[in-house]
Amino acid sequence: MKRLLSILLIFMIVITGTISYGDSINTYIPVVLRENLRTYILADFETGEILEEHNINEVVEIASISKLMSYLVVMEQVSKGNVSLDDIITIDKDTTKIKGSSFKLKVGEVFTVKELLEAAIVISGNDAAYALSKYVGGTEENFVKMMNEKAKEIGIESAVFYNSTGLPIPEKDVQNKMTTKEIFLLSQYIIKKYPEILNICSIKSIEQIDRNYFELNTNPLLNEIKGVDGLKTGFTNKAGYSYVSTFTIEGKAGESKDQRLIAIVMGAKDLEKRNIMAKILVQYGIDNYSHKVFLDKTIPLKTLDFPKGHITKVDVFPEKEFSRLIKNDEDITVNLHINENMKLPIKSGAVIGRAEVLENGEIIFETNVLIKEDVIKAKWYIVLMRYIERLFGRGDN
């Protein structure tokens, strides 16, 4: 039965490109992921809140996901002024011997640091990453030491890097590794500190006609799901097929804000399963989560009536704003406690009540409710005129 549901769900996503499901399928999605991946996570980029996860504390081989740390180490040296993105690197013989995904570098060719960073991230060029490691670190060994030191500095304790590329080292039977939770923390750290990586990740292909070189971005969802703009893929036989994706869920004016999530799938058995499972996880995030605005200082909570005021209708606003990433079926409400019998005059900025945000009946946030304009007593004859108009049905106040 589980196998059948897996096939049906995957077929639905491949054919329609969306996930439309009732509660039963909704609760089943994590099972599908667990059956086809070693570990996965879906988390909020801004706060780090984990939305969906499986085995995220298991240490796994990370293959070319390693190049995210290589990128970080290079950019740290750029920010310190030790390296420039415009620096020229001349390719040596050792670099051309690097195996796996390749930028097809040749001895004597010259590239900028920026060009090699793009090749390492966009097409996962192992030779490009290696060339950068030698230039920035002096030797790859020194660069790897910088990678491991940076990992510890940002709180990634289980990470072990043996090289700059993520390639296996057969003679030692070792590969770069860390937990999926730490891959999320690394991705979050890089995007926050160097958001320009998203511009690199969004490059659809690298073409260099003079070198007869063309390669598409390895990101399988870049042009398939709106909002996807990163981040990195990886594969070795031992690591399996992996993918770090980041994407933005567009907000709706007055209702929700744009929201960035990070979805990571590690250890898929084949490329097709990785891509399908990644699509499931990303689409699940898009369909089920939003950053909802509950209190906005520019949007009135209520309009109060002041029949004896110089103005008869006045909007009231929250003193503080509150918004949060929520699952769309979460029970979150806003309660207002307004003193509608306040005596005039009332000055702008006066507190006239409280607004409470409740989750499952429990208060999770509260703030004052303010009036933002002066309300003074109207002249007696104006009040009388309003009364007469209402009496004869002509007044709209």
N, C-alpha and C positions, 0 to 999 in steps of 0.2 A: 504493500500500500504506500509506504513512504517513497519507494523508488518511483512508483507511478506518479505521485504528486510532484516529485522533483522534476520529472520529465515534462509534466503538464505546465508547471510554473516556468521552467526554462523556455519551453516552446512559446508560451504566452509573451514572455519578455522579448525573445528574439523576433517574433512576428510583429508585435504591436509597438514595441519600444516603450511601453509603459507598464506599470504594475497597477492593475485594478482588481481589488480583492475585498472580500468581506472579512469579518473577524477571524474566521477559521484559517484562511490563507495568511492573513496578517500575522497571526501568532506562529505560523508554520515557517515563515521565512528564515529565522535563525537556524532551524533544523537543516534546511537546504544548504545553508552556508557551512555549517559544521561538517556536513557529509562530504563536502568538496574542497575544503580548505583546512590547513593546519591551524590557522589562527586568523582572526579578523577584529577590526575595531571601527566604530563610527563615533566620532567625537566632535564637540563644539570647538572650533578653532580659538575663539576669543577667551572662553572661560576654562577650557580643558575638560568640561563635563563629558563623561563617557555615556553615550546614548545606547549603544549596542556593543557587545563584545563577546569574545570566546578565546580562552587560553592566552590572554594578552601578556601574561607574565612568564610565559615559556620562552626560554632563550632559543632563537632560531637563526639559521644562516640567512644572511640578508643580500648576498650577491651584489648586483649593481646599485641597490639602494644605498650602498656604501658611498656612492658618489655625492650624495647629499652632504655627508660630512666633509668630503674633499672640497666641495663647493664652499662650505662654511669656512674651512681653514684658509682657503685662498682669499675669500672676501675679508676675513679678519686681517690678513696681511695687507690687503688693499686699503682697508679703513685706517690702518696704522701708518700708512705711507711707505711701507717697505716694498710694496709691489704696486705697479700701475696696470690698469686694464689695457693700456696701450703698449705695454712692454712687449718687445719682440722676442719670441722663442725660436731658436733654430733646432730643427729635429735631428737627433742623432741616431746611430745605428740600433742601439738598444731599444729605443722607443718603437722602431718599426717591427720589432720581433714580438711585441705584445699580442697575445691571441684574443679571440672572442670578438665581440662587437667592435667595429673598427671605423676610424675616420680615414683609413687608408693613407696614413702619413708615410712620407718618403724622406730618406736622408737628404739633408740640406734645405728642405722646405722651411719657410718661415711663416709664423702665425702670431697674432697678438694673444695675450692672455685671455681677452674677451672672446676671441674666436674659439679658442680651445675649451673654455668654459661652456660655451654654447654646444660644442660638439659632444662634450662629456655628458651634458644633461639631456639634450634633445635627441641624439641618436645613440647615446650611451657608449660613446667611443672610449674604449679602454686605453688605446694609445694616447688619446688626448688627455685623459686623466693622469696617465703615467708621466707624460711630458710636463704637465703642470706640477706634479709632485716633485720632480727633479729640479725644476726651476725655482719653486718656492722654498723647498726644504733643503736644497743642495744635493741631497740624495733622497730616494724614496723612503729609506729607513728613517731618516730624520723627519720627513713629512708624516710618516705613520705615527711616529712618536708624538707629533703635534696633534694628530687626529685623536689619539688616545687621551692626551692631556685635556683637549677641548671637551671630549665626552664627559670626563670626570668633573670638569669645571661647571658644566651645565646640568649636572645631576644624573647623567646616564651611567649608572654604576656597573651594569652587566656587560657593557659593550667591550668587545675586543676587536681591534683592527690589526690585520697582518699586512695589508697592502692598500693602495689608493683606489683600486678598481673594483674589488669584490670578487675577483677571480679566485678559484681554489688553488691551494698550494699542495700539489700531489705528494711531494716528498715528505711533508709533515702531516698530511691528511687534515688540514685545518682550513677554515674559511672565516671571514669576518662575520660577527654575530652580535645580536642584542635582542631584547624583547620587543614585541609589537607595540607595547605601551611606550617604550622608549623611542621607537621609530616615530610615533605620534609626537612625542615631546620634542624630538629633533626637528621634525617638519614644522611644528608650531613655532619653535624658536627661530628657525631660519626665515620663515615668512614674516614674522614680526620685526626681525632685525634687518633683513634684506629683502623687502617685498619685491624688489626688481627681479628676483628669481622667477616670478610669475610671468614676466615679460618674456624671459628666455623659454620657459616651459610652454608658452603659447605659440612659439614658432612652429609652423606646420611642417616645414621641411628645411633641409640644408642642401643648397645646390651651388656648386662651384664648377662652372662650365670649363674653365681653363684646366681644371684637374680631372675633368670627366667624372665628377662626383655628384651623386644625388641620393638622398636618403630621407624617408619620411620620419616624422617624430614617432617615437615608440609608444607614446600614450594612446591606448586604444579607444578612449572615450572623448578625446579632445574635440573632434568634430562631430561627435555623435550625440552628446547630451549637452544641452545649453547650460552654461555656467561653469563647466569643467575647464580649468586652466592650469592644471598641474597634476602630478609633480614628478614621479620617477617610477620606472619599471625595473625589474631584475629577474635574472634566471641563472641558476647552475643546476646540474643534475641533483645535487644534494639539497639545495635550497628549494627547488621547485620553482614555479612561476609566481612572481609577486608583483604588487602594484600599490603605490601610494598615490591616492587621488585626492585632490582638493577642488571644491566647487562652491559656488555661491547660489543660494536660494534667493530669488528676487522678492523683495517686500512689496506690499500694497500700501499706497498712500493712506495715512491715517489709521491703518490696521496693523501693519507689520513692517519690520526693517529688513534690509538685506542681511543675510546670514551666511557666513562661511563655515563649512564643515570639512572634516578630513576623514576619508574612508581608506582603510588599509586592508588588503587581503594578502596573506602570506602562505606559501607552500601549496599552491594548486598543482594538481598532477599533470595538467597539460595547459597549453596556451589558451585553447578555446574555453576550458572551464574557468581559468582565471578571468578572462574577459567577461564571461557571462556572470560569474559571481560578483565581479566588481560592479557590473551594471546593476545587478540586483541591489547591492548595498547602497550605491549612489542614488538609484531611483527610490529606494525605500526611504532614504533621508529626505529627498525632495518631496515625496508624497505624504510623509508623516510628520514632518517637523516644520515649524515656522517661528520666527522671532517676533512674537506678538507684542504690540504696544497696548498696555493697559491704562497708563496715565501719561498724558502729554500736556506740558504746560501751555501749549498753544491751542489745544482743543478743549472747548468748554465741556464740563461734566453735566451741567444742568443750567436751565434758564429760570431765574427766580422772578416772581411777580411782586412789584411794589406799587399798589394802586394809589398810594398817597405820595409817591415820590415824584420828583421833577422828570424822571424817566421811569417808565413802568415795568420794563423788562431788562434784566441784567444777567449776563452770563457769569458763571463762577468757574474757577480753574484750580487744578492741583498745584500745590506749592513745589512739589518735586515730581520728577518723572519716574516711571517704572515700566520696564519692558523685560521680556525674558524669552529664551528659547524654550518652547514647549512642544510636547507631542500633541497633535491636533485634537485628540479626544480627552485631554486633561481637563479636570473640573476646576477651573480658576475663574473667580467672579470678582466684581468690584461692588462694594457696598458704600453708600453715602449716608452720612449723618449730618444733616444740614439744619441749622437754626433759622427757620423761615419767619420767625416772629421778632427779629431784631428791630429795635427802635431806630428811627431816622433822627439825625443824619448818620450815614455810614461812610467812612473814608476809604479811599482806594488802598488796597493792601490789607484790609481788615480780615481777620480769620472768622469765617462763619460756619465752620464745621470741619469734619474729618472724612477722608477717603480711606477705605481699607481694601486691600487685595487679599482674597482668601483662596487657599488651596485645600480642597476637601474639608471646608469648614474652618480651617485654621488660618489665622492672620499671618501672612508672610511679609507684608509691607503696609505701612500707613503713613499718611502725610496730611498736612493742613489743607483745607479748601479755602481759597481766597476770592475776594471780590476785587476787580481791577479798575473800578472807576467810582468816583464819588456819587453818592445818592443822597440828595437833600430833599426836605419836604417841599411839595408843590404848594403854590398859593391856594388859599381856601376856595377861591372861586373856580380854579382849574379842577380841583377835586370834585366840586359840586357839578361842574359841567360834565365831567366823566361819568358821574353817577347818573345824571339825567340821560346821557347818551346810551348808557348800558340799559337803563330802565326802558327806553323806547327801542332798544335793539339796534342802535346805530353805531355804537362804539365797538371798536375792535380790540380794546385794551381790557 
